[in-house]
Amino acid sequence: MEYLELATELVVGFIALFILTKILGKTQITQITAFDFISALVLGELVGNAIYDEKINITKILFAIALWGILIYVLEIITQKFRRSRKLLEGEPSIVIRKGKIQRDVLKKNKLDINQLQHLLRAKNAFSIQDVEFAILETDGQVSVLKTSEAANPSRKDLHLPQQNVILPVTIITDGELISENLKSIGRNENWLDQQIKSHGAESIREVLYAEYKQGESLYIQKYEKAR
């Protein structure tokens, strides 16, 4: 009987969550926000506790799921009808790269470091920050990328141009800190780096927010912006 009750509760919880997901729409999965993530955890916890707590029956499981679903649905209606509520309830996109420049203050505000930003950019086929004109951190944690005119389509194949070697950029400095192993991997030393830094108007590595090396090109350097 215990196994039968457990199986019944699992099936009922599964069906109830499936119906709730259908009612709330696909955005709960494909465009999950921080609040949606918490909602998913709460729903899972409700069903999990109900399954292993003998004092909670199927009726209470359905009631909890239904009530939580109603609360989420009401919030969805509010955000659809009242535009000003979206910023509070859903958050808003943030521009993390503007006109090719990393917006460090925006990164800090969103608890994002440069390594994480690079990971998100690579997921959008932007392997070099130099190729990005604008990057927007969406409310679901993804990054939307608008590449520079030089890096955007059409491709060389579209223009019937000969193939060119693809070069992977190497990060040399991030957040004012030197990545020594990357500097060695490109066959350069700190004296060379100091000269490059000074040629861009910076006195030391600590004044550089980000530096990137591409074979055959000059070192790309972005300094910390002075506080206004």
LINGIKA-V243085 format. One record per backbone hydrogen bond with DSSP energy under -0.5 kcal/mol. NH is the residue of the N-H (numbers start at 0). CO is the residue of the C=O. If there is no record, write none. Layout:
((NH:CO) (NH:CO))
//
This chain:
((4:0) (5:1) (6:2) (7:3) (8:4) (9:5) (10:6) (11:7) (12:8) (13:9) (14:10) (15:11) (16:12) (17:13) (18:14) (19:15) (20:16) (21:17) (22:18) (23:19) (24:20) (27:24) (28:25) (29:25) (30:26) (31:28) (36:32) (37:33) (38:34) (39:35) (40:36) (41:37) (42:38) (43:39) (44:40) (45:41) (46:42) (47:43) (48:44) (49:45) (50:46) (51:47) (52:48) (53:51) (55:52) (56:54) (60:56) (61:57) (62:58) (63:59) (64:60) (65:61) (66:62) (67:63) (68:64) (69:65) (70:66) (71:67) (72:68) (73:69) (74:70) (75:71) (76:72) (77:73) (78:74) (79:75) (80:76) (81:77) (82:80) (84:81) (85:82) (87:83) (88:84) (89:85) (90:85) (90:86) (93:136) (95:93) (95:134) (96:134) (97:100) (98:96) (98:132) (99:132) (100:97) (102:95) (103:101) (106:102) (107:103) (108:104) (109:105) (110:107) (111:106) (116:112) (117:113) (118:114) (119:115) (120:116) (121:117) (122:118) (123:120) (124:121) (125:120) (126:124) (130:127) (131:128) (132:130) (132:145) (133:145) (134:96) (135:143) (136:93) (136:134) (137:135) (137:141) (140:137) (143:135) (145:133) (146:144) (147:130) (150:147) (151:147) (158:154) (159:156) (160:155) (166:164) (168:166) (169:212) (171:210) (172:210) (173:176) (174:208) (175:207) (176:173) (178:171) (179:177) (181:178) (182:178) (183:179) (184:180) (185:181) (185:182) (186:183) (187:182) (192:188) (193:189) (194:190) (195:191) (196:192) (197:193) (198:194) (199:195) (199:196) (200:197) (201:196) (206:203) (207:204) (208:206) (208:221) (209:221) (210:172) (211:219) (212:169) (216:213) (219:211) (220:218) (221:209) (223:206))
//
